């Protein structure tokens, strides 16, 4: 089964938008965006091990994930395209853009959302994915409010959700540890870095760190809301995405 799903195929679309979810997330966040983005075909990344692919084994290695994404994108891309990644998805989206450019396939735009650039040095002692469950959960809830209450208070749901979340955080940390740092190679396409004004984890100064990771134009856009501002200011975000894609 392909890692890419297209909720409403549009062969006449002027642009394709590949959407990469946050840790623990899936296609649901982006599924209805096509209703507000005329002339854009949404291509959603559907990770194995969740949603309708829940019976499949998850991808646990960053290189396997990026190579899989590259191979599948090659099959789908047929026009100009952009990439949108939220939180952990921003790091994966940057890695994907790097892989695509190495294959001489160039995105028009990269949207990175609610994340700092992978320019920091990550030591093993600071890796969130290696923490015991109680500390891992505490940090995710306090920083990102990333575990829904209905899941947080249900032990059976937590048994399903926690390994998925930990794996996604591990994927992000693998990229930062292996490919991140100050010497990371900038990509050619323009970068639009987005964030929530009231995000307590990722502040405006974190958003600006993406500036040095493009050889093109860098833009910063802040929206009302928290770490998940994309659910709180959806209309404003989609208006901005549409405008940036066709400007």
C-alpha positions as CSV (number, residue, x, y, z in Angstrom):
1,X,0.0,0.0,0.0
2,X,1.3,3.4,-0.9
3,X,2.4,5.8,1.8
4,X,0.6,8.6,-0.2
5,X,-3.1,9.0,-0.3
6,X,-5.0,11.5,-2.4
7,X,-8.4,12.4,-0.8
8,X,-9.8,14.0,-4.0
9,X,-7.7,13.3,-7.2
10,X,-7.6,16.4,-9.4
11,X,-5.7,15.7,-12.7
12,X,-6.2,19.4,-13.7
13,X,-4.6,20.7,-10.5
14,X,-2.0,23.4,-11.0
15,X,-0.1,22.3,-8.0
16,X,0.2,19.3,-5.7
17,X,0.6,19.8,-1.9
18,X,2.3,17.0,0.0
19,X,1.3,17.1,3.7
20,X,3.3,15.3,6.4
21,X,1.8,14.9,9.9
22,X,3.0,15.7,13.4
23,X,4.2,13.0,15.8
24,X,1.2,10.7,16.5
25,X,-0.8,12.3,13.7
26,X,-2.2,11.1,10.4
27,X,-4.1,12.1,7.4
28,X,-7.2,13.3,9.3
29,X,-5.7,16.7,10.1
30,X,-5.4,17.6,6.4
31,X,-8.1,15.5,4.8
32,X,-10.6,18.3,4.2
33,X,-8.1,20.9,3.1
34,X,-8.9,20.3,-0.5
35,X,-12.3,22.0,-0.1
36,X,-10.5,25.3,0.6
37,X,-7.6,24.9,-1.8
38,X,-8.9,25.1,-5.4
39,X,-6.5,24.1,-8.1
40,X,-4.4,22.2,-5.6
41,X,-4.3,18.4,-5.3
42,X,-3.7,17.2,-1.8
43,X,-1.2,14.3,-1.4
44,X,-1.3,13.1,2.2
45,X,1.4,11.0,3.9
46,X,-0.2,8.0,5.5
47,X,2.3,6.3,7.8
48,X,2.0,2.5,8.2
49,X,0.9,1.5,11.7
50,X,-2.0,4.0,12.2
51,X,-5.4,4.9,10.9
52,X,-6.5,2.5,8.0
53,X,-2.9,1.1,8.0
54,X,-3.0,0.1,11.7
55,X,-2.3,-3.5,11.0
56,X,1.0,-2.7,9.2
57,X,4.4,-2.5,10.9
58,X,5.6,1.1,11.4
59,X,8.7,2.5,9.8
60,X,11.3,2.9,12.5
61,X,14.3,4.2,10.6
62,X,14.7,7.7,9.2
63,X,16.6,6.6,6.1
64,X,14.0,4.0,5.2
65,X,11.2,6.5,5.7
66,X,12.9,9.2,3.5
67,X,13.7,6.7,0.8
68,X,10.2,5.4,0.8
69,X,8.8,8.9,0.6
70,X,11.2,9.7,-2.3
71,X,10.2,6.6,-4.3
72,X,6.5,7.2,-3.8
73,X,6.7,10.9,-4.5
74,X,8.4,10.1,-7.8
75,X,5.4,8.0,-8.8
76,X,2.9,10.8,-7.9
77,X,4.5,14.1,-8.9
78,X,3.2,15.3,-12.3
79,X,3.2,19.1,-11.9
80,X,4.6,21.9,-9.7
81,X,4.4,20.8,-6.0
82,X,4.9,22.1,-2.5
83,X,5.4,20.3,0.8
84,X,3.8,21.1,4.2
85,X,5.1,19.5,7.4
86,X,3.8,20.2,10.9
87,X,6.0,19.8,14.0
88,X,7.9,16.5,13.6
89,X,6.6,16.5,10.1
90,X,8.6,19.7,9.4
91,X,11.8,17.8,10.0
92,X,10.7,14.9,7.8
93,X,9.6,17.4,5.1
94,X,13.0,19.0,5.1
95,X,14.7,15.7,4.7
96,X,12.3,14.8,1.9
97,X,13.0,18.1,0.1
98,X,16.8,17.3,0.4
99,X,16.3,13.8,-1.1
100,X,14.1,15.2,-3.9
101,X,16.6,17.9,-4.8
102,X,19.4,15.3,-5.0
103,X,17.2,13.5,-7.5
104,X,16.8,16.7,-9.5
105,X,13.2,17.1,-8.4
106,X,12.6,20.6,-7.0
107,X,9.7,21.6,-4.8
108,X,8.3,25.1,-5.5
109,X,7.9,25.7,-1.7
110,X,8.5,24.1,1.6
111,X,6.2,25.0,4.4
112,X,7.6,24.1,7.9
113,X,5.2,24.5,10.8
114,X,5.6,24.6,14.6
115,X,9.2,23.3,14.6
116,X,12.7,24.6,15.1
117,X,15.2,23.9,12.3
118,X,17.3,20.7,12.8
119,X,20.5,22.8,13.3
120,X,21.0,21.9,17.0
121,X,23.4,19.2,18.2
122,X,21.4,16.4,19.8
123,X,23.1,14.3,22.4
124,X,21.7,10.9,23.4
125,X,21.2,12.1,27.0
126,X,18.7,14.7,25.7
127,X,16.7,12.4,23.4
128,X,13.0,12.6,24.3
129,X,12.3,9.2,22.7
130,X,14.5,7.4,25.2
131,X,12.8,8.7,28.3
132,X,10.7,6.4,30.6
133,X,7.0,6.5,29.8
134,X,6.0,8.8,32.7
135,X,8.6,11.4,31.9
136,X,7.9,11.1,28.1
137,X,4.2,11.6,28.6
138,X,4.7,14.5,31.1
139,X,6.9,16.5,28.7
140,X,4.6,15.9,25.7
141,X,1.6,17.0,27.6
142,X,3.2,20.1,29.1
143,X,5.1,21.3,26.0
144,X,2.8,20.4,23.2
145,X,-0.5,19.2,24.6
146,X,-0.1,16.4,22.0
147,X,-2.0,13.6,23.7
148,X,-5.8,13.9,23.5
149,X,-7.6,13.7,26.9
150,X,-9.7,10.7,25.7
151,X,-6.4,8.8,25.0
152,X,-4.5,10.1,28.0
153,X,-7.1,8.8,30.5
154,X,-7.7,5.4,28.8
155,X,-4.9,2.9,29.5
156,X,-5.9,0.7,26.6
157,X,-5.7,3.6,24.1
158,X,-2.4,4.7,25.6
159,X,-0.9,1.2,25.0
160,X,-1.7,1.7,21.3
161,X,-0.9,5.4,21.0
162,X,2.3,5.7,23.1
163,X,4.6,3.4,20.9
164,X,3.4,5.2,17.8
165,X,4.2,8.6,19.4
166,X,7.6,7.4,20.7
167,X,8.5,6.0,17.3
168,X,7.6,9.3,15.6
169,X,9.7,11.3,18.0
170,X,12.5,8.8,17.5
171,X,12.3,9.4,13.7
172,X,12.7,13.1,14.2
173,X,15.6,12.7,16.6
174,X,17.3,10.3,14.3
175,X,17.3,12.9,11.6
176,X,18.6,15.7,13.8
177,X,21.3,13.4,15.3
178,X,22.5,12.0,12.0
179,X,22.0,14.9,9.6
180,X,21.4,18.0,11.7
181,X,23.8,20.6,13.1
182,X,25.2,23.9,12.0
183,X,26.7,22.3,8.8
184,X,23.4,21.1,7.4
185,X,23.2,21.8,3.6
186,X,20.5,24.4,2.7
187,X,17.9,23.5,0.1
188,X,17.2,25.5,-3.1
189,X,13.5,26.0,-2.8
190,X,11.9,28.9,-0.8
191,X,10.9,28.1,2.8
192,X,7.8,29.4,4.5
193,X,8.1,28.9,8.3
194,X,4.8,29.0,10.2
195,X,4.0,29.0,13.9
196,X,1.3,29.7,16.5
197,X,1.6,33.0,18.4
198,X,0.7,31.3,21.7
199,X,2.8,28.1,21.2
200,X,4.7,27.7,24.5
201,X,7.1,25.1,23.0
202,X,8.1,26.6,19.7
203,X,8.5,30.4,19.9
204,X,9.0,32.9,17.1
205,X,12.8,32.8,17.5
206,X,12.6,29.0,16.9
207,X,10.6,29.6,13.7
208,X,13.3,32.0,12.4
209,X,16.0,29.3,12.7
210,X,14.8,28.0,9.3
211,X,16.1,31.1,7.6
212,X,19.6,29.7,7.0
213,X,18.3,26.4,5.5
214,X,17.3,27.8,2.2
215,X,19.2,29.3,-0.7
216,X,16.0,30.9,-1.8
217,X,13.5,33.2,-0.1
218,X,12.6,32.8,3.5
219,X,9.3,33.9,4.9
220,X,7.9,33.8,8.5
221,X,4.2,33.6,9.2
222,X,2.7,33.6,12.7
223,X,-1.0,32.7,13.3
224,X,-3.3,32.9,16.3
225,X,-3.2,29.7,18.3
226,X,-1.0,27.3,20.1
227,X,1.2,24.4,18.9
228,X,-1.7,23.1,17.0
229,X,-2.7,26.5,15.5
230,X,-3.4,24.7,12.2
231,X,-6.6,23.4,13.9
232,X,-7.4,26.7,15.5
233,X,-6.6,29.1,12.6
234,X,-7.2,26.7,9.7
235,X,-8.9,29.3,7.4
236,X,-6.1,31.8,7.8
237,X,-3.4,29.2,7.3
238,X,-5.1,27.8,4.1
239,X,-5.5,31.3,2.7
240,X,-1.8,31.9,3.3
241,X,-0.8,28.5,1.7
242,X,-2.9,29.3,-1.4
243,X,-1.5,32.8,-1.7
244,X,2.1,31.6,-1.3
245,X,1.7,28.7,-3.8
246,X,0.4,31.0,-6.5
247,X,2.2,34.2,-5.9
